[in-house]
Amino acid sequence: MEISSDISSEIKQRIEQAIENSKAEVLHGGNRHYTLTVSSNTFDGLTQVKQHQLVYAAITDLMAGNDAPIHAIDQMNIQTS
């Protein structure tokens, strides 16, 4: 797996590619922790759990293993359009 050197950009790109009509904002909190804000009309009518599952599915491989570039998502804000 090749990962860009700018993990925040990589996270944003993966989410926006995986979730139709989405806009993602990624804030790096330090020590491989991130805060995400994702907006998309894809989230309309979905439970919060399903919304989060869609986002995590886009970045799962970035969270796998002991040396993963993402250690934690400290906060995930979902906005519907």
C-alpha positions, 0 to 999 in steps of 0.5 A: 500500500502506497500512502502519500506523505501528507496523510491529511490529504490522503484521508480527505481524498479517500473519503471524497472518492468513496462517498458520493457528493462528499466534502471532507475536512481533516484536522490533524490533532497530533500523534496520528490523531485526526478530527473529521468533518464530512458532508454528503447527501449520501448520509440522508436517512442513515443512522449515525452508526451507518454514516460513520461506517461509510467514513471508516470504510474509506480509511480502514487500511490507514488504521491497520497495524501498529505503525498505521498512519492513523491511530485514532479519529478523535471526533467525526462530525457528519453533515447531511446536505 
